[in-house]
Structures are given as C-alpha cells and as structure tokens.
Amino acid sequence: MFVYEHDEPLAGLGERITSSFEFYRRLAEFVVRALSEMTSEGHLYRVDLRLRPDGSSGPLVMARRAALTYYETRGSSGSVRCS
C-alpha cells in the first residue's frame, strides 16, 4: 500500500505529471517494477497490489486522509482514527 501526505497541483515536472497523486502513482509503479523484475537470481519480491484498499479496482496510491477515512469506515477493526 502506498500512501502520500496530500494531493496538490505540481508545476515544473512536465506536462504529464500535474499533481502529487500522479507523481506518487508513477513512483509506485516504478518501485513495484523494480521489486518484481525477474533477474538471473529470480524475483527480489513479489508484489500483490490486489491487497490494497478496493483491490485492483482501487487507486494504486492514496492520500493519507483518504486512507484513514477508508479504514475508519470500511476497515474491520475500527481502531484507526483521523487526527
């Protein structure tokens, strides 16, 4: 699960990255590719992104507030609190 502080517009990173969500989504994709890459010695890690909130239909990265809200409203333990 990848969580970042908050979503905000970004400038100066090119035309394709216009928000912190897009920046962290691309960073997460890069990290997953690097961890999952097959080498002559095998995989470093196998990353199962279906385990994130809402599974494969959910966003790859979430802002902190959205993640806390998700676990407060849909998590099974109910012990996470927004601050």
Biopython code that builds the backbone (N, CA, C, O; Angstrom):
import numpy as np
from Bio.PDB.StructureBuilder import StructureBuilder

atoms = [
    (1, "MET", "N", (0.849, -1.163, 0.000)),
    (1, "MET", "CA", (0.000, 0.000, 0.000)),
    (1, "MET", "C", (0.898, 1.230, 0.000)),
    (1, "MET", "O", (1.849, 1.318, 0.777)),
    (2, "PHE", "N", (0.592, 2.164, -0.866)),
    (2, "PHE", "CA", (1.365, 3.399, -0.974)),
    (2, "PHE", "C", (0.493, 4.569, -0.533)),
    (2, "PHE", "O", (-0.592, 4.778, -1.076)),
    (3, "VAL", "N", (0.966, 5.333, 0.453)),
    (3, "VAL", "CA", (0.225, 6.479, 0.990)),
    (3, "VAL", "C", (1.134, 7.696, 0.937)),
    (3, "VAL", "O", (2.312, 7.620, 1.287)),
    (4, "TYR", "N", (0.573, 8.826, 0.493)),
    (4, "TYR", "CA", (1.320, 10.079, 0.471)),
    (4, "TYR", "C", (0.550, 11.120, 1.266)),
    (4, "TYR", "O", (-0.619, 10.905, 1.587)),
    (5, "GLU", "N", (1.175, 12.235, 1.587)),
    (5, "GLU", "CA", (0.589, 13.204, 2.516)),
    (5, "GLU", "C", (-0.732, 13.800, 2.022)),
    (5, "GLU", "O", (-1.761, 13.611, 2.670)),
    (6, "HIS", "N", (-0.731, 14.499, 0.917)),
    (6, "HIS", "CA", (-1.973, 15.085, 0.401)),
    (6, "HIS", "C", (-1.794, 15.407, -1.081)),
    (6, "HIS", "O", (-0.674, 15.548, -1.573)),
    (7, "ASP", "N", (-2.921, 15.520, -1.777)),
    (7, "ASP", "CA", (-2.882, 15.808, -3.204)),
    (7, "ASP", "C", (-2.835, 17.310, -3.413)),
    (7, "ASP", "O", (-3.561, 18.072, -2.774)),
    (8, "GLU", "N", (-1.967, 17.712, -4.319)),
    (8, "GLU", "CA", (-1.855, 19.123, -4.656)),
    (8, "GLU", "C", (-1.329, 19.247, -6.079)),
    (8, "GLU", "O", (-0.656, 18.344, -6.577)),
    (9, "PRO", "N", (-1.633, 20.359, -6.730)),
    (9, "PRO", "CA", (-1.098, 20.568, -8.078)),
    (9, "PRO", "C", (0.420, 20.724, -8.024)),
    (9, "PRO", "O", (0.969, 21.263, -7.063)),
    (10, "LEU", "N", (1.076, 20.251, -9.056)),
    (10, "LEU", "CA", (2.531, 20.385, -9.157)),
    (10, "LEU", "C", (2.869, 21.110, -10.448)),
    (10, "LEU", "O", (2.190, 20.952, -11.463)),
    (11, "ALA", "N", (3.903, 21.886, -10.396)),
    (11, "ALA", "CA", (4.369, 22.588, -11.596)),
    (11, "ALA", "C", (5.847, 22.267, -11.788)),
    (11, "ALA", "O", (6.565, 21.992, -10.827)),
    (12, "GLY", "N", (6.282, 22.306, -13.019)),
    (12, "GLY", "CA", (7.692, 22.130, -13.313)),
    (12, "GLY", "C", (8.138, 20.690, -13.493)),
    (12, "GLY", "O", (9.337, 20.443, -13.621)),
    (13, "LEU", "N", (7.213, 19.720, -13.509)),
    (13, "LEU", "CA", (7.591, 18.328, -13.695)),
    (13, "LEU", "C", (7.181, 17.810, -15.067)),
    (13, "LEU", "O", (7.142, 16.600, -15.290)),
    (14, "GLY", "N", (6.883, 18.698, -15.963)),
    (14, "GLY", "CA", (6.483, 18.295, -17.308)),
    (14, "GLY", "C", (4.980, 18.298, -17.453)),
    (14, "GLY", "O", (4.246, 18.534, -16.493)),
    (15, "GLU", "N", (4.536, 18.034, -18.659)),
    (15, "GLU", "CA", (3.104, 18.075, -18.970)),
    (15, "GLU", "C", (2.345, 16.883, -18.404)),
    (15, "GLU", "O", (1.153, 16.999, -18.119)),
    (16, "ARG", "N", (3.005, 15.741, -18.235)),
    (16, "ARG", "CA", (2.309, 14.515, -17.857)),
    (16, "ARG", "C", (2.108, 14.371, -16.349)),
    (16, "ARG", "O", (1.235, 13.613, -15.924)),
    (17, "ILE", "N", (2.882, 15.069, -15.538)),
    (17, "ILE", "CA", (2.737, 14.987, -14.089)),
    (17, "ILE", "C", (2.277, 16.345, -13.592)),
    (17, "ILE", "O", (3.063, 17.290, -13.523)),
    (18, "THR", "N", (1.005, 16.437, -13.248)),
    (18, "THR", "CA", (0.434, 17.722, -12.855)),
    (18, "THR", "C", (-0.041, 17.756, -11.416)),
    (18, "THR", "O", (-0.461, 18.805, -10.929)),
    (19, "SER", "N", (0.020, 16.608, -10.718)),
    (19, "SER", "CA", (-0.441, 16.574, -9.327)),
    (19, "SER", "C", (0.446, 15.629, -8.524)),
    (19, "SER", "O", (1.150, 14.789, -9.084)),
    (20, "SER", "N", (0.398, 15.782, -7.210)),
    (20, "SER", "CA", (1.179, 14.876, -6.374)),
    (20, "SER", "C", (0.639, 13.447, -6.497)),
    (20, "SER", "O", (1.409, 12.493, -6.390)),
    (21, "PHE", "N", (-0.673, 13.284, -6.720)),
    (21, "PHE", "CA", (-1.219, 11.942, -6.949)),
    (21, "PHE", "C", (-0.532, 11.285, -8.138)),
    (21, "PHE", "O", (-0.101, 10.137, -8.039)),
    (22, "GLU", "N", (-0.424, 11.984, -9.250)),
    (22, "GLU", "CA", (0.205, 11.426, -10.446)),
    (22, "GLU", "C", (1.683, 11.131, -10.202)),
    (22, "GLU", "O", (2.189, 10.101, -10.649)),
    (23, "PHE", "N", (2.373, 12.017, -9.504)),
    (23, "PHE", "CA", (3.781, 11.793, -9.188)),
    (23, "PHE", "C", (3.959, 10.515, -8.379)),
    (23, "PHE", "O", (4.795, 9.679, -8.722)),
    (24, "TYR", "N", (3.184, 10.354, -7.310)),
    (24, "TYR", "CA", (3.331, 9.185, -6.449)),
    (24, "TYR", "C", (2.810, 7.914, -7.101)),
    (24, "TYR", "O", (3.307, 6.826, -6.809)),
    (25, "ARG", "N", (1.825, 8.028, -7.974)),
    (25, "ARG", "CA", (1.357, 6.849, -8.717)),
    (25, "ARG", "C", (2.477, 6.321, -9.603)),
    (25, "ARG", "O", (2.736, 5.119, -9.641)),
    (26, "ARG", "N", (3.137, 7.228, -10.314)),
    (26, "ARG", "CA", (4.233, 6.815, -11.185)),
    (26, "ARG", "C", (5.421, 6.272, -10.376)),
    (26, "ARG", "O", (6.065, 5.306, -10.783)),
    (27, "LEU", "N", (5.698, 6.897, -9.241)),
    (27, "LEU", "CA", (6.767, 6.415, -8.379)),
    (27, "LEU", "C", (6.449, 5.001, -7.878)),
    (27, "LEU", "O", (7.326, 4.137, -7.868)),
    (28, "ALA", "N", (5.212, 4.762, -7.467)),
    (28, "ALA", "CA", (4.805, 3.436, -7.002)),
    (28, "ALA", "C", (4.936, 2.408, -8.116)),
    (28, "ALA", "O", (5.400, 1.294, -7.873)),
    (29, "GLU", "N", (4.536, 2.759, -9.326)),
    (29, "GLU", "CA", (4.682, 1.840, -10.458)),
    (29, "GLU", "C", (6.151, 1.483, -10.679)),
    (29, "GLU", "O", (6.479, 0.327, -10.942)),
    (30, "PHE", "N", (7.029, 2.472, -10.572)),
    (30, "PHE", "CA", (8.463, 2.240, -10.743)),
    (30, "PHE", "C", (8.993, 1.302, -9.655)),
    (30, "PHE", "O", (9.736, 0.367, -9.950)),
    (31, "VAL", "N", (8.613, 1.552, -8.401)),
    (31, "VAL", "CA", (9.075, 0.724, -7.285)),
    (31, "VAL", "C", (8.597, -0.714, -7.448)),
    (31, "VAL", "O", (9.366, -1.653, -7.246)),
    (32, "VAL", "N", (7.331, -0.886, -7.813)),
    (32, "VAL", "CA", (6.788, -2.240, -7.995)),
    (32, "VAL", "C", (7.516, -2.954, -9.122)),
    (32, "VAL", "O", (7.866, -4.127, -8.988)),
    (33, "ARG", "N", (7.747, -2.263, -10.231)),
    (33, "ARG", "CA", (8.502, -2.879, -11.340)),
    (33, "ARG", "C", (9.894, -3.287, -10.889)),
    (33, "ARG", "O", (10.348, -4.388, -11.201)),
    (34, "ALA", "N", (10.578, -2.409, -10.156)),
    (34, "ALA", "CA", (11.942, -2.706, -9.709)),
    (34, "ALA", "C", (11.962, -3.899, -8.747)),
    (34, "ALA", "O", (12.850, -4.747, -8.832)),
    (35, "LEU", "N", (11.001, -3.966, -7.844)),
    (35, "LEU", "CA", (10.947, -5.069, -6.884)),
    (35, "LEU", "C", (10.560, -6.388, -7.540)),
    (35, "LEU", "O", (11.020, -7.452, -7.125)),
    (36, "SER", "N", (9.724, -6.320, -8.553)),
    (36, "SER", "CA", (9.173, -7.526, -9.176)),
    (36, "SER", "C", (9.977, -8.024, -10.364)),
    (36, "SER", "O", (9.709, -9.107, -10.883)),
    (37, "GLU", "N", (10.952, -7.252, -10.796)),
    (37, "GLU", "CA", (11.705, -7.608, -12.002)),
    (37, "GLU", "C", (12.388, -8.961, -11.842)),
    (37, "GLU", "O", (13.008, -9.248, -10.818)),
    (38, "MET", "N", (12.262, -9.771, -12.862)),
    (38, "MET", "CA", (12.916, -11.078, -12.874)),
    (38, "MET", "C", (14.378, -10.892, -13.243)),
    (38, "MET", "O", (14.688, -10.284, -14.267)),
    (39, "THR", "N", (15.261, -11.402, -12.432)),
    (39, "THR", "CA", (16.696, -11.360, -12.707)),
    (39, "THR", "C", (17.203, -12.793, -12.868)),
    (39, "THR", "O", (16.428, -13.745, -12.774)),
    (40, "SER", "N", (18.469, -12.938, -13.102)),
    (40, "SER", "CA", (19.030, -14.283, -13.226)),
    (40, "SER", "C", (18.929, -15.059, -11.915)),
    (40, "SER", "O", (19.011, -16.287, -11.903)),
    (41, "GLU", "N", (18.750, -14.328, -10.809)),
    (41, "GLU", "CA", (18.611, -14.970, -9.498)),
    (41, "GLU", "C", (17.153, -15.067, -9.045)),
    (41, "GLU", "O", (16.880, -15.522, -7.935)),
    (42, "GLY", "N", (16.234, -14.650, -9.880)),
    (42, "GLY", "CA", (14.813, -14.699, -9.544)),
    (42, "GLY", "C", (14.277, -13.329, -9.168)),
    (42, "GLY", "O", (14.892, -12.308, -9.473)),
    (43, "HIS", "N", (13.121, -13.312, -8.500)),
    (43, "HIS", "CA", (12.477, -12.069, -8.055)),
    (43, "HIS", "C", (13.081, -11.624, -6.732)),
    (43, "HIS", "O", (13.432, -12.455, -5.895)),
    (44, "LEU", "N", (13.202, -10.320, -6.543)),
    (44, "LEU", "CA", (13.559, -9.805, -5.229)),
    (44, "LEU", "C", (12.343, -9.960, -4.312)),
    (44, "LEU", "O", (12.448, -10.508, -3.215)),
    (45, "TYR", "N", (11.181, -9.468, -4.779)),
    (45, "TYR", "CA", (9.914, -9.601, -4.067)),
    (45, "TYR", "C", (8.815, -9.817, -5.088)),
    (45, "TYR", "O", (8.938, -9.409, -6.243)),
    (46, "ARG", "N", (7.771, -10.442, -4.670)),
    (46, "ARG", "CA", (6.550, -10.498, -5.469)),
    (46, "ARG", "C", (5.558, -9.564, -4.807)),
    (46, "ARG", "O", (5.210, -9.737, -3.638)),
    (47, "VAL", "N", (5.111, -8.590, -5.545)),
    (47, "VAL", "CA", (4.231, -7.562, -5.007)),
    (47, "VAL", "C", (2.824, -7.812, -5.513)),
    (47, "VAL", "O", (2.587, -7.838, -6.721)),
    (48, "ASP", "N", (1.886, -7.996, -4.586)),
    (48, "ASP", "CA", (0.493, -8.240, -4.953)),
    (48, "ASP", "C", (-0.318, -6.983, -4.653)),
    (48, "ASP", "O", (-0.726, -6.754, -3.515)),
    (49, "LEU", "N", (-0.546, -6.178, -5.675)),
    (49, "LEU", "CA", (-1.261, -4.919, -5.500)),
    (49, "LEU", "C", (-2.762, -5.116, -5.325)),
    (49, "LEU", "O", (-3.479, -4.154, -5.051)),
    (50, "ARG", "N", (-3.243, -6.331, -5.476)),
    (50, "ARG", "CA", (-4.668, -6.585, -5.246)),
    (50, "ARG", "C", (-5.015, -6.500, -3.763)),
    (50, "ARG", "O", (-6.194, -6.467, -3.412)),
    (51, "LEU", "N", (-4.024, -6.467, -2.897)),
    (51, "LEU", "CA", (-4.253, -6.408, -1.459)),
    (51, "LEU", "C", (-4.504, -4.986, -0.956)),
    (51, "LEU", "O", (-4.766, -4.793, 0.232)),
    (52, "ARG", "N", (-4.429, -4.007, -1.824)),
    (52, "ARG", "CA", (-4.664, -2.626, -1.409)),
    (52, "ARG", "C", (-6.162, -2.378, -1.239)),
    (52, "ARG", "O", (-6.972, -3.191, -1.684)),
    (53, "PRO", "N", (-6.546, -1.260, -0.599)),
    (53, "PRO", "CA", (-7.976, -0.956, -0.452)),
    (53, "PRO", "C", (-8.695, -0.992, -1.802)),
    (53, "PRO", "O", (-8.217, -0.420, -2.781)),
    (54, "ASP", "N", (-9.821, -1.654, -1.847)),
    (54, "ASP", "CA", (-10.649, -1.840, -3.041)),
    (54, "ASP", "C", (-9.974, -2.702, -4.103)),
    (54, "ASP", "O", (-10.415, -2.727, -5.252)),
    (55, "GLY", "N", (-8.918, -3.402, -3.731)),
    (55, "GLY", "CA", (-8.279, -4.346, -4.640)),
    (55, "GLY", "C", (-7.795, -3.705, -5.921)),
    (55, "GLY", "O", (-7.395, -2.540, -5.929)),
    (56, "SER", "N", (-7.828, -4.459, -7.001)),
    (56, "SER", "CA", (-7.294, -3.961, -8.269)),
    (56, "SER", "C", (-8.135, -2.848, -8.875)),
    (56, "SER", "O", (-7.694, -2.185, -9.814)),
    (57, "SER", "N", (-9.345, -2.629, -8.351)),
    (57, "SER", "CA", (-10.157, -1.522, -8.867)),
    (57, "SER", "C", (-9.880, -0.218, -8.118)),
    (57, "SER", "O", (-10.355, 0.839, -8.532)),
    (58, "GLY", "N", (-9.119, -0.274, -7.022)),
    (58, "GLY", "CA", (-8.804, 0.926, -6.244)),
    (58, "GLY", "C", (-7.567, 1.626, -6.780)),
    (58, "GLY", "O", (-6.826, 1.062, -7.585)),
    (59, "PRO", "N", (-7.346, 2.855, -6.333)),
    (59, "PRO", "CA", (-6.163, 3.587, -6.790)),
    (59, "PRO", "C", (-4.882, 2.938, -6.270)),
    (59, "PRO", "O", (-4.879, 2.345, -5.191)),
    (60, "LEU", "N", (-3.809, 3.047, -7.024)),
    (60, "LEU", "CA", (-2.534, 2.473, -6.624)),
    (60, "LEU", "C", (-1.954, 3.205, -5.415)),
    (60, "LEU", "O", (-1.318, 2.584, -4.563)),
    (61, "VAL", "N", (-2.168, 4.509, -5.333)),
    (61, "VAL", "CA", (-1.698, 5.317, -4.205)),
    (61, "VAL", "C", (-2.886, 6.080, -3.630)),
    (61, "VAL", "O", (-3.849, 6.374, -4.339)),
    (62, "MET", "N", (-2.811, 6.397, -2.340)),
    (62, "MET", "CA", (-3.890, 7.141, -1.687)),
    (62, "MET", "C", (-3.297, 8.249, -0.835)),
    (62, "MET", "O", (-2.241, 8.081, -0.225)),
    (63, "ALA", "N", (-3.985, 9.382, -0.800)),
    (63, "ALA", "CA", (-3.607, 10.443, 0.122)),
    (63, "ALA", "C", (-3.885, 9.945, 1.544)),
    (63, "ALA", "O", (-4.786, 9.134, 1.756)),
    (64, "ARG", "N", (-3.109, 10.432, 2.510)),
    (64, "ARG", "CA", (-3.228, 9.977, 3.894)),
    (64, "ARG", "C", (-4.657, 10.082, 4.409)),
    (64, "ARG", "O", (-5.163, 9.135, 5.012)),
    (65, "ARG", "N", (-5.304, 11.195, 4.187)),
    (65, "ARG", "CA", (-6.672, 11.399, 4.679)),
    (65, "ARG", "C", (-7.622, 10.359, 4.070)),
    (65, "ARG", "O", (-8.469, 9.811, 4.775)),
    (66, "ALA", "N", (-7.488, 10.087, 2.780)),
    (66, "ALA", "CA", (-8.344, 9.094, 2.118)),
    (66, "ALA", "C", (-8.096, 7.699, 2.693)),
    (66, "ALA", "O", (-9.042, 6.935, 2.883)),
    (67, "ALA", "N", (-6.844, 7.363, 2.970)),
    (67, "ALA", "CA", (-6.533, 6.056, 3.549)),
    (67, "ALA", "C", (-7.132, 5.928, 4.947)),
    (67, "ALA", "O", (-7.717, 4.897, 5.279)),
    (68, "LEU", "N", (-6.990, 6.969, 5.766)),
    (68, "LEU", "CA", (-7.565, 6.931, 7.114)),
    (68, "LEU", "C", (-9.083, 6.833, 7.061)),
    (68, "LEU", "O", (-9.685, 6.082, 7.828)),
    (69, "THR", "N", (-9.698, 7.581, 6.170)),
    (69, "THR", "CA", (-11.154, 7.520, 6.021)),
    (69, "THR", "C", (-11.588, 6.132, 5.591)),
    (69, "THR", "O", (-12.577, 5.605, 6.101)),
    (70, "TYR", "N", (-10.865, 5.540, 4.667)),
    (70, "TYR", "CA", (-11.186, 4.183, 4.213)),
    (70, "TYR", "C", (-11.183, 3.219, 5.390)),
    (70, "TYR", "O", (-12.130, 2.452, 5.564)),
    (71, "TYR", "N", (-10.134, 3.248, 6.195)),
    (71, "TYR", "CA", (-10.038, 2.301, 7.300)),
    (71, "TYR", "C", (-11.004, 2.610, 8.433)),
    (71, "TYR", "O", (-11.432, 1.701, 9.144)),
    (72, "GLU", "N", (-11.356, 3.881, 8.611)),
    (72, "GLU", "CA", (-12.359, 4.222, 9.625)),
    (72, "GLU", "C", (-13.740, 3.726, 9.232)),
    (72, "GLU", "O", (-14.502, 3.266, 10.082)),
    (73, "THR", "N", (-14.067, 3.816, 7.948)),
    (73, "THR", "CA", (-15.426, 3.474, 7.518)),
    (73, "THR", "C", (-15.566, 2.041, 7.043)),
    (73, "THR", "O", (-16.648, 1.463, 7.148)),
    (74, "ARG", "N", (-14.494, 1.453, 6.520)),
    (74, "ARG", "CA", (-14.623, 0.122, 5.931)),
    (74, "ARG", "C", (-13.682, -0.911, 6.516)),
    (74, "ARG", "O", (-13.820, -2.102, 6.239)),
    (75, "GLY", "N", (-12.722, -0.468, 7.327)),
    (75, "GLY", "CA", (-11.785, -1.402, 7.939)),
    (75, "GLY", "C", (-12.483, -2.258, 8.986)),
    (75, "GLY", "O", (-13.483, -1.836, 9.567)),
    (76, "SER", "N", (-11.970, -3.443, 9.227)),
    (76, "SER", "CA", (-12.650, -4.362, 10.141)),
    (76, "SER", "C", (-12.421, -4.045, 11.597)),
    (76, "SER", "O", (-13.302, -4.325, 12.410)),
    (77, "SER", "N", (-11.274, -3.469, 11.982)),
    (77, "SER", "CA", (-11.019, -3.278, 13.393)),
    (77, "SER", "C", (-11.609, -1.974, 13.934)),
    (77, "SER", "O", (-11.974, -1.909, 15.108)),
    (78, "GLY", "N", (-11.707, -0.940, 13.102)),
    (78, "GLY", "CA", (-12.241, 0.341, 13.548)),
    (78, "GLY", "C", (-11.322, 1.067, 14.513)),
    (78, "GLY", "O", (-11.751, 2.029, 15.151)),
    (79, "SER", "N", (-10.068, 0.639, 14.642)),
    (79, "SER", "CA", (-9.163, 1.235, 15.608)),
    (79, "SER", "C", (-8.351, 2.407, 15.063)),
    (79, "SER", "O", (-7.688, 3.102, 15.833)),
    (80, "VAL", "N", (-8.390, 2.640, 13.754)),
    (80, "VAL", "CA", (-7.643, 3.758, 13.162)),
    (80, "VAL", "C", (-8.454, 5.029, 13.336)),
    (80, "VAL", "O", (-9.656, 5.036, 13.069)),
    (81, "ARG", "N", (-7.823, 6.094, 13.775)),
    (81, "ARG", "CA", (-8.504, 7.379, 13.982)),
    (81, "ARG", "C", (-7.816, 8.471, 13.176)),
    (81, "ARG", "O", (-6.587, 8.527, 13.123)),
    (82, "CYS", "N", (-8.607, 9.341, 12.546)),
    (82, "CYS", "CA", (-8.059, 10.505, 11.838)),
    (82, "CYS", "C", (-7.643, 11.545, 12.868)),
    (82, "CYS", "O", (-8.333, 11.762, 13.864)),
    (83, "SER", "N", (-6.524, 12.174, 12.618)),
    (83, "SER", "CA", (-6.093, 13.234, 13.525)),
    (83, "SER", "C", (-5.942, 14.527, 12.785)),
    (83, "SER", "O", (-5.584, 15.543, 13.382)),
]
sb = StructureBuilder()
sb.init_structure("model")
sb.init_model(0)
sb.init_chain("A")
sb.init_seg("    ")
for serial, (resi, resn, name, xyz) in enumerate(atoms, 1):
    if name == "N":
        sb.init_residue(resn, " ", resi, " ")
    sb.init_atom(name, np.array(xyz, "f"), 0.0, 1.0, " ", f" {name:<3s}", serial, name[0])
structure = sb.get_structure()
